[in-house]
Amino acid sequence: MPSTIMTERRTSLIGALLTALGPIAMAMYTPTMPRLVEVFSTTESAIKMSLSLYFAGFALAQLAGGPLSDAIGRRKATLLFLAIFVAGSVIAAFAANIGWLLAGRLVQGVGASIGAAVARAIVRDQFTGQEAARIMNTIGIMLAIGPALAPTLGGLLLASFGWQSVFLALLAFGLVAALTVFFLLAETARPDPSLARPGRLVRAYGRLLLDSRFASGSLVLMGTIGALYAQSTMLPFILIKMVGLTPTQFGIGMLAQTGSYFLGSVALRAAAPRLGGHGSAKLGLCFTLAGAIAMLISTHLMTPGYLTIMVPVGLCTFGLAMVSPHVVTATLAPFPDVAGSASALMGFIQMGGGFLAGSLAALVGTPLQAFGLIIPAMELLAVASYALFVSVSRSRGSRSFG
């Protein structure tokens, strides 16, 4: 068992703060998107690109950030990337045109990428099995609070102080995260500079990609978490432009999504002792499958309204909260020697899926049509990938699956 350097509570609190950085920077921004079309006299596609670039920066930078945390340590790497996030927030807040806004969002995505990769790695550095899953679930419960409030706060800031205030708030959040890491994050890894060498890095990523456990587990997360990110590029335009919500109402309305995540995390805490990680994940996938089917039916057969859109979203998000802790810990468990790289590649796959799906949405008719086709397809991919993940894990004698 890995040596414990920080307590479960401290690890959970720091992990939740770092993991929340990316979703908060995304969620707080979404209520401003329709307004920014007018501010910069541009198109919806250009503003959607600002979110896609954020995804791209987030996904690609993880491939460097995770190994860097293996090479120079979790603490130093995190502080470096948080400085990049702060710089991106400044660029976006004072953008004079759409080009500078796109650049700021790209830089923000690069900086935010370190959060989830390091959070998963510091858990893997110190804990395994049920302890690790319990911490990931605790992180999930705490994580629900920030992204739940972020769209609401973003809508209120937009209405009260203008769009720039959203980025200034993200700047403040980045500084708080940096101070927390500086004073509270103990180094949990044994830095090895050789892990950042290109040749060794390529071999590590190749080993991970060719491992069927890692590949199938990451695809589960790409289908569930990637879908959550992808739909964020569509929901503002569906709920504000088509359903008729104001940005503030949209922000408040998104509480349903993260409230579902919170409830799913609480349900997992109650179910896990009786069902185990595998049983809880299966139950969660039943909810995501139900949400995918409801989404497919509602978008094609019903007039779009808040409930027809958000009830299926809530089902999928509830299921995600029950699925992800077990899948993350079980997928990372066989790779303690490259925990940072494995966590980073996992994050790249799930964020890359969100980026590709969000970009594909621009090619599929209206946002509603894209939402009703792409998101259900991603959830179905998650279900199929988990079946493969279980089969491969059992064939290799993993205790997680009996």
C-alpha positions as CSV (number, residue, x, y, z in Angstrom):
1,M,0.0,0.0,0.0
2,P,1.4,3.5,-0.8
3,S,2.6,5.6,2.1
4,T,0.1,8.1,3.4
5,I,1.6,11.7,3.6
6,M,-1.6,13.7,4.0
7,T,-4.9,12.7,5.7
8,E,-7.9,11.5,3.8
9,R,-9.7,14.8,4.6
10,R,-6.8,17.0,3.5
11,T,-6.3,15.0,0.4
12,S,-10.0,15.2,-0.4
13,L,-10.2,19.0,0.2
14,I,-7.2,19.8,-2.0
15,G,-8.3,17.2,-4.6
16,A,-11.8,18.7,-4.8
17,L,-10.4,22.3,-5.2
18,L,-8.0,21.2,-8.0
19,T,-10.6,19.1,-9.7
20,A,-13.2,21.9,-9.6
21,L,-10.9,24.4,-11.3
22,G,-11.6,23.2,-14.8
23,P,-15.4,22.7,-14.5
24,I,-15.9,26.0,-12.7
25,A,-13.9,27.9,-15.4
26,M,-16.2,26.3,-18.0
27,A,-19.5,26.5,-16.1
28,M,-19.1,30.1,-14.9
29,Y,-18.4,31.2,-18.5
30,T,-21.4,29.5,-20.2
31,P,-24.1,32.1,-19.3
32,T,-22.0,34.8,-21.0
33,M,-21.8,33.0,-24.3
34,P,-24.9,34.4,-26.1
35,R,-24.1,37.9,-24.7
36,L,-20.5,37.7,-26.1
37,V,-21.9,37.2,-29.6
38,E,-23.2,40.7,-29.4
39,V,-20.3,42.2,-27.4
40,F,-17.7,41.2,-30.0
41,S,-20.1,41.5,-33.0
42,T,-19.3,37.9,-34.0
43,T,-21.1,34.6,-34.6
44,E,-22.4,31.8,-32.4
45,S,-19.8,29.5,-34.0
46,A,-16.9,31.8,-33.0
47,I,-18.1,31.9,-29.4
48,K,-18.6,28.2,-29.3
49,M,-15.0,28.0,-30.6
50,S,-13.9,29.7,-27.4
51,L,-15.3,26.8,-25.4
52,S,-13.8,24.3,-27.8
53,L,-10.4,25.9,-27.5
54,Y,-10.7,25.7,-23.8
55,F,-11.4,22.0,-24.1
56,A,-8.4,21.6,-26.5
57,G,-6.0,23.4,-24.2
58,F,-7.3,21.4,-21.2
59,A,-7.1,18.1,-23.0
60,L,-3.7,18.5,-24.7
61,A,-1.9,20.2,-21.8
62,Q,-2.7,17.3,-19.5
63,L,-0.4,15.1,-21.7
64,A,2.5,17.4,-20.5
65,G,1.2,18.3,-17.1
66,G,0.8,14.8,-15.7
67,P,4.3,13.6,-16.7
68,L,5.7,16.9,-15.5
69,S,4.2,16.2,-12.1
70,D,5.9,12.8,-12.1
71,A,9.2,14.5,-13.1
72,I,9.4,17.6,-10.9
73,G,6.7,16.8,-8.3
74,R,3.0,17.4,-7.9
75,R,3.4,20.7,-6.0
76,K,5.8,22.5,-8.4
77,A,3.9,21.4,-11.5
78,T,0.6,22.5,-10.0
79,L,1.9,26.0,-9.1
80,L,3.3,26.4,-12.6
81,F,0.1,25.6,-14.3
82,L,-2.0,27.7,-11.9
83,A,0.2,30.6,-12.9
84,I,-0.7,29.9,-16.5
85,F,-4.4,29.8,-15.6
86,V,-4.2,33.2,-13.9
87,A,-2.5,34.7,-17.0
88,G,-5.2,33.3,-19.2
89,S,-7.9,34.9,-17.0
90,V,-6.2,38.2,-17.3
91,I,-6.0,37.9,-21.1
92,A,-9.7,37.0,-21.3
93,A,-10.9,39.7,-18.9
94,F,-9.3,42.5,-20.9
95,A,-9.8,41.0,-24.4
96,A,-10.3,43.8,-26.9
97,N,-11.6,41.5,-29.7
98,I,-12.7,37.9,-30.3
99,G,-9.1,36.9,-31.1
100,W,-7.8,37.9,-27.7
101,L,-10.8,36.2,-26.0
102,L,-10.1,32.9,-27.9
103,A,-6.4,33.2,-26.8
104,G,-7.4,33.8,-23.2
105,R,-9.7,30.8,-23.1
106,L,-7.0,28.6,-24.7
107,V,-4.5,29.7,-22.1
108,Q,-7.0,29.2,-19.3
109,G,-7.7,25.6,-20.5
110,V,-3.9,24.9,-20.5
111,G,-3.6,26.1,-16.9
112,A,-6.7,24.4,-15.6
113,S,-5.6,21.0,-17.0
114,I,-3.3,20.3,-14.1
115,G,-6.2,20.1,-11.6
116,A,-7.8,16.8,-12.3
117,A,-4.6,15.1,-13.3
118,V,-2.8,16.0,-10.0
119,A,-5.9,15.4,-7.9
120,R,-6.2,11.8,-9.1
121,A,-2.5,11.3,-8.8
122,I,-2.2,12.5,-5.2
123,V,-5.0,10.0,-4.3
124,R,-3.2,7.2,-6.2
125,D,0.1,8.2,-4.6
126,Q,-1.2,7.5,-1.1
127,F,-4.3,5.3,-1.2
128,T,-5.7,2.3,-3.1
129,G,-8.8,0.2,-3.2
130,Q,-11.8,1.2,-1.1
131,E,-9.9,4.0,0.6
132,A,-9.1,5.6,-2.8
133,A,-12.7,5.1,-4.0
134,R,-14.0,6.7,-0.8
135,I,-11.8,9.8,-1.3
136,M,-12.8,10.1,-4.9
137,N,-16.5,9.9,-3.8
138,T,-15.8,12.6,-1.2
139,I,-14.2,14.7,-3.8
140,G,-17.3,14.2,-6.0
141,I,-19.6,15.4,-3.3
142,M,-17.5,18.5,-2.6
143,L,-17.0,19.0,-6.3
144,A,-20.7,19.3,-6.8
145,I,-20.9,22.6,-4.9
146,G,-18.5,24.6,-7.0
147,P,-19.9,23.8,-10.5
148,A,-23.4,24.0,-9.1
149,L,-23.0,27.6,-8.1
150,A,-20.7,28.6,-11.0
151,P,-23.4,29.1,-13.7
152,T,-25.6,30.9,-11.2
153,L,-22.7,33.1,-10.1
154,G,-21.7,33.7,-13.8
155,G,-25.3,34.7,-14.7
156,L,-25.5,37.1,-11.7
157,L,-22.1,38.6,-12.4
158,L,-23.0,39.1,-16.0
159,A,-26.3,40.9,-15.1
160,S,-24.8,43.0,-12.4
161,F,-21.3,43.9,-13.6
162,G,-20.8,42.8,-17.2
163,W,-19.0,39.9,-18.9
164,Q,-15.5,41.0,-17.7
165,S,-16.4,40.3,-14.1
166,V,-16.8,36.6,-14.8
167,F,-13.1,36.4,-15.8
168,L,-12.0,38.5,-12.9
169,A,-13.8,36.1,-10.6
170,L,-12.0,33.2,-12.2
171,L,-8.7,35.1,-11.7
172,A,-9.5,35.3,-8.0
173,F,-10.3,31.6,-7.9
174,G,-7.0,30.8,-9.5
175,L,-5.1,32.8,-6.9
176,V,-7.0,31.1,-4.1
177,A,-6.1,27.7,-5.5
178,A,-2.4,28.7,-5.9
179,L,-2.2,29.9,-2.3
180,T,-3.9,26.7,-1.1
181,V,-1.4,24.5,-3.0
182,F,1.5,26.6,-1.8
183,F,0.6,26.3,1.9
184,L,-1.2,23.0,2.2
185,L,-0.2,20.5,-0.5
186,A,2.6,18.2,0.6
187,E,4.6,16.5,-2.0
188,T,3.3,13.0,-2.5
189,A,5.4,11.8,-5.4
190,R,9.1,10.9,-5.7
191,P,10.2,13.2,-8.5
192,D,12.1,11.5,-11.3
193,P,13.2,13.9,-14.1
194,S,13.8,11.0,-16.4
195,L,10.0,10.5,-16.6
196,A,9.7,13.7,-18.7
197,R,12.2,12.5,-21.3
198,P,10.3,12.2,-24.7
199,G,11.3,8.6,-25.3
200,R,10.3,7.4,-21.9
201,L,7.1,9.4,-22.1
202,V,6.2,7.9,-25.4
203,R,6.8,4.4,-24.1
204,A,4.7,5.1,-21.0
205,Y,1.8,6.4,-23.1
206,G,2.1,3.5,-25.5
207,R,2.0,1.0,-22.7
208,L,-1.1,2.6,-21.3
209,L,-2.9,2.8,-24.6
210,L,-2.2,-0.8,-25.5
211,D,-3.5,-2.0,-22.1
212,S,-7.1,-3.0,-22.6
213,R,-8.0,-2.3,-19.0
214,F,-6.8,1.3,-19.2
215,A,-8.2,1.9,-22.7
216,S,-11.7,0.5,-21.9
217,G,-11.8,2.3,-18.5
218,S,-10.9,5.6,-20.1
219,L,-13.6,5.1,-22.7
220,V,-16.2,4.8,-20.0
221,L,-15.1,8.1,-18.6
222,M,-15.0,9.6,-22.1
223,G,-18.6,8.6,-22.7
224,T,-19.9,9.9,-19.3
225,I,-17.7,12.8,-18.3
226,G,-16.9,13.8,-22.0
227,A,-20.7,13.9,-22.6
228,L,-21.1,16.3,-19.6
229,Y,-18.5,18.6,-21.1
230,A,-19.8,18.3,-24.7
231,Q,-23.4,19.2,-23.7
232,S,-22.1,22.4,-22.1
233,T,-21.5,23.8,-25.6
234,M,-25.1,23.1,-26.6
235,L,-27.2,23.8,-23.5
236,P,-26.7,27.6,-23.4
237,F,-28.1,28.0,-26.9
238,I,-30.9,25.5,-26.3
239,L,-32.1,26.9,-23.0
240,I,-31.5,30.6,-23.7
241,K,-32.1,30.8,-27.4
242,M,-34.8,28.1,-27.9
243,V,-36.5,27.7,-24.5
244,G,-36.2,31.4,-23.7
245,L,-34.4,31.5,-20.4
246,T,-32.4,34.6,-19.4
247,P,-28.7,34.1,-18.6
248,T,-29.5,34.4,-14.9
249,Q,-32.3,31.9,-15.2
250,F,-30.0,29.6,-17.1
251,G,-27.4,29.8,-14.4
252,I,-30.0,29.0,-11.7
253,G,-31.5,26.3,-13.9
254,M,-28.2,24.5,-14.2
255,L,-28.4,23.8,-10.5
256,A,-30.4,20.8,-11.6
257,Q,-27.4,19.3,-13.3
258,T,-24.9,19.6,-10.5
259,G,-27.6,18.9,-7.9
260,S,-28.1,15.6,-9.7
261,Y,-24.3,15.0,-9.4
262,F,-24.4,15.7,-5.7
263,L,-27.4,13.4,-5.2
264,G,-25.6,10.7,-7.2
265,S,-22.5,11.1,-5.0
266,V,-24.6,10.8,-1.8
267,A,-26.4,7.7,-3.2
268,L,-23.0,6.1,-4.0
269,R,-21.8,6.6,-0.4
270,A,-24.9,4.8,0.8
271,A,-24.8,2.1,-1.9
272,A,-21.1,1.3,-2.0
273,P,-20.9,-0.6,1.3
274,R,-23.6,-3.0,0.1
275,L,-23.1,-3.2,-3.6
276,G,-19.4,-2.6,-3.8
277,G,-17.7,-0.5,-6.5
278,H,-18.7,-2.7,-9.4
279,G,-22.3,-3.0,-8.3
280,S,-22.5,0.7,-7.8
281,A,-21.0,1.4,-11.2
282,K,-23.5,-0.9,-12.8
283,L,-26.4,0.8,-11.1
284,G,-25.0,4.2,-12.2
285,L,-24.8,3.1,-15.8
286,C,-28.5,2.1,-15.6
287,F,-29.3,5.7,-14.9
288,T,-27.1,7.0,-17.7
289,L,-28.7,4.6,-20.1
290,A,-32.2,5.7,-19.0
291,G,-31.1,9.3,-19.4
292,A,-29.7,8.7,-22.9
293,I,-32.9,7.0,-24.0
294,A,-35.0,9.8,-22.5
295,M,-32.8,12.4,-24.3
296,L,-33.2,10.7,-27.6
297,I,-37.0,10.5,-27.3
298,S,-37.6,14.0,-25.9
299,T,-35.5,15.8,-28.4
300,H,-37.2,14.1,-31.4
301,L,-40.8,13.8,-30.2
302,M,-41.4,16.7,-27.8
303,T,-41.3,20.5,-27.9
304,P,-38.1,21.6,-26.2
305,G,-38.7,22.9,-22.7
306,Y,-36.7,23.1,-19.5
307,L,-37.9,19.8,-18.1
308,T,-37.7,17.9,-21.4
309,I,-34.0,18.9,-21.6
310,M,-32.9,18.8,-18.0
311,V,-34.6,15.7,-16.7
312,P,-32.5,13.4,-19.1
313,V,-29.4,15.5,-18.3
314,G,-30.1,14.9,-14.6
315,L,-30.4,11.2,-15.0
316,C,-27.1,11.0,-16.9
317,T,-25.4,13.2,-14.4
318,F,-26.7,11.2,-11.4
319,G,-25.4,8.0,-13.0
320,L,-22.0,9.6,-13.7
321,A,-21.5,10.3,-10.0
322,M,-22.0,6.7,-9.2
323,V,-19.8,5.4,-12.0
324,S,-16.7,7.6,-12.0
325,P,-15.1,6.9,-8.6
326,H,-14.9,3.1,-9.1
327,V,-13.8,3.4,-12.7
328,V,-11.1,6.0,-12.0
329,T,-9.6,4.0,-9.1
330,A,-9.8,0.6,-10.8
331,T,-8.3,1.9,-14.1
332,L,-5.4,3.7,-12.4
333,A,-4.6,0.9,-9.8
334,P,-2.3,-1.2,-12.1
335,F,0.0,1.8,-12.9
336,P,1.5,3.2,-9.6
337,D,4.9,3.8,-11.3
338,V,3.4,6.3,-13.8
339,A,0.3,7.6,-11.9
340,G,0.7,11.2,-13.1
341,S,1.0,10.1,-16.8
342,A,-1.9,7.6,-16.5
343,S,-4.1,10.2,-14.8
344,A,-3.2,12.8,-17.5
345,L,-3.8,10.4,-20.4
346,M,-7.2,9.4,-18.8
347,G,-8.1,13.1,-18.6
348,F,-7.0,13.7,-22.2
349,I,-9.2,10.9,-23.4
350,Q,-12.3,12.1,-21.6
351,M,-11.7,15.8,-22.4
352,G,-10.7,15.0,-25.9
353,G,-14.0,13.2,-26.3
354,G,-15.8,16.3,-25.0
355,F,-13.9,18.5,-27.4
356,L,-14.5,16.3,-30.5
357,A,-18.2,15.9,-29.6
358,G,-18.6,19.7,-29.0
359,S,-16.9,20.4,-32.3
360,L,-19.0,17.8,-34.2
361,A,-22.1,19.5,-32.7
362,A,-21.4,22.5,-34.9
363,L,-21.8,20.3,-38.0
364,V,-25.1,18.6,-36.9
365,G,-27.9,20.9,-37.7
366,T,-29.2,22.9,-34.7
367,P,-27.9,22.6,-31.1
368,L,-31.0,20.7,-30.2
369,Q,-30.4,18.1,-32.9
370,A,-26.8,17.7,-32.0
371,F,-27.7,17.4,-28.3
372,G,-30.3,14.6,-29.1
373,L,-27.9,12.6,-31.2
374,I,-24.3,13.1,-29.9
375,I,-24.9,12.9,-26.1
376,P,-27.0,9.7,-26.2
377,A,-24.3,8.1,-28.4
378,M,-21.6,9.0,-25.9
379,E,-23.6,7.5,-23.0
380,L,-24.1,4.3,-25.0
381,L,-20.4,4.1,-25.7
382,A,-19.8,4.3,-21.9
383,V,-22.1,1.3,-21.3
384,A,-20.5,-0.8,-23.9
385,S,-17.0,0.2,-22.8
386,Y,-17.7,-0.8,-19.2
387,A,-18.8,-4.2,-20.3
388,L,-15.5,-4.6,-22.0
389,F,-13.7,-3.2,-18.9
390,V,-15.3,-5.8,-16.6
391,S,-14.6,-8.6,-19.0
392,V,-10.9,-7.7,-19.3
393,S,-10.5,-7.1,-15.6
394,R,-12.0,-10.4,-14.7
395,S,-9.8,-12.3,-17.2
396,R,-6.8,-10.8,-15.4
397,G,-8.0,-11.7,-12.0
398,S,-8.7,-8.3,-10.6
399,R,-10.1,-8.5,-7.1
400,S,-12.4,-5.5,-7.9
401,F,-14.6,-7.9,-9.9
402,G,-14.4,-11.0,-7.9
